[in-house]
Amino acid sequence: MEPALIALVVVALLVIIVIAKSVTIVPQAQAKVVERLGRYSRTLSPGLSILVPFIDRVRATIDLREQVISFPPQPVITSDNLQVGIDTVVYFQVTDPRLAVYGIANYITGMEQLTTTMLRNVVGGLNLEGALTGRDGINSQLRSVLDGTTGPWGLRVARVEIKAIDPPPSIRDSMEKQMRADRDKRAIILQAEGARQSAITTAEGQKAAAILSAEGKKQAAILEAEAERQSRILRAEGERAALFLQAQGQAKSIETVFQAIHDGKPDQGLLAYQYLQTLPQIAQGDANKMWIVPSEFSKALEGLANLGGAEGGKSWMDVEPQGNGSAPKDGGLDTSSWFESQLPRAADQPEAKIELSSIADSTPAVPTPPPLSQVTEEIREIGTGRQPDKNGVLPERG
């Protein structure tokens, strides 16, 4: 190979090396710290940059994105002398690459040690229960202290989170027992409260049911008493109407008998015959041990003998019919109004609103038929030819 060619290759290699040393590319969200002859020169932003070969060099490349660092559990003693392990997570971002490179040798290690120290200071003033329930307060205090301390390092602490607080196994067992007892207590209290509410609701339901039942019985008793009262009133009205109709019927019957007797004009023979028919009825009865024949019995027999045709007389069968025994000229008795009640309806009567005793007092009196002796006397007088007047009363004997 010729010396000229070798020299040309060497020159080309030197040019390539110089170009490589002179040009640098910075990615997005990153920054490069450039030193010139061992001193800080400038910070390169993302993009293409030109360096002086063999004079400028890149000291460090810094990531400008927000970073997350998780520290291992740190033993911390609480105010009640219990050792717990606490895991923390720190979210931070490099705001000044020059300070991050020259302010501290390793900002990750410095932040870890600072977080551990501040965590022990904050949690050391709290008991276990306060540490377990006050995580938000611990996070705020740690973030405030770290952000103020790491400012000279070119860092900004966004937030600090406590990932876990692990008490000792014995403490965890005690806490579980305490929590179990507390839950059992609350369960018993809730169960008792439920039983109380159930008993109250049941008692209120029974009270309402008893009240409604009593009201129903009261209304039923009132309606039953009212129905009984109306039933007695209507029954009394019916009995009153029946008595009234019965009295009307008896009055019509007596009036008809009297009218038939007066219209028939009975003679001595008929009276004697009726008298003989009455004698067997007088003798009836188990208690009748002695029968006294009345003095008129011989006269009655004589009358019957005469009716039978004794001593040349005519028999009663031979007597020609007379006008006094004929049927009424109008063709019979008018019975169309005998069974017509003149009473108003039961619901329209004023007595329906008064007591039963008042209804019984207001019942019309039933006419009393005349005694049998008076009827017999009237028949005998008719046989002698005496006629009653228009009121049915016989005139006195002269």
Secondary structure, DSSP 4 states (H G I P E B T S, - for coil): --HHHHHHHHHHHHHHHHHHHHEEEEPTTEEEEEEETTEEEEEEPSEEEE--TTTEEEEEEEE-SEEEEEEEEEEEE-TTS-EEEEEEEEEEEES-HHHHHHT-S-HHHHHHHHHHHHHHHHHHTS-HHHHHH-HHHHHHHHHHHHHHHSGGGTEEEEEEEEEEEE--HHHHHHHHHHHHHHHHHHHHHHHHHHHHHHHHHHHHHHHHHHHHHHHHHHHHHHHHHHHHHHHHHHHHHHHHHHHHHHHHHHHHHHHHHHHHHHHH---HHHHHHHHHHHHHHHH-STT----PPPTTHHHHHHHHHHHHTGGGPPPTTSPPP-GGGSPPTTSS---TTTT---PPPGGGSGGGGS-HHHHHHTPPPPPPPPPHHHHHHHHHHHHTT----TTS-PPPP-
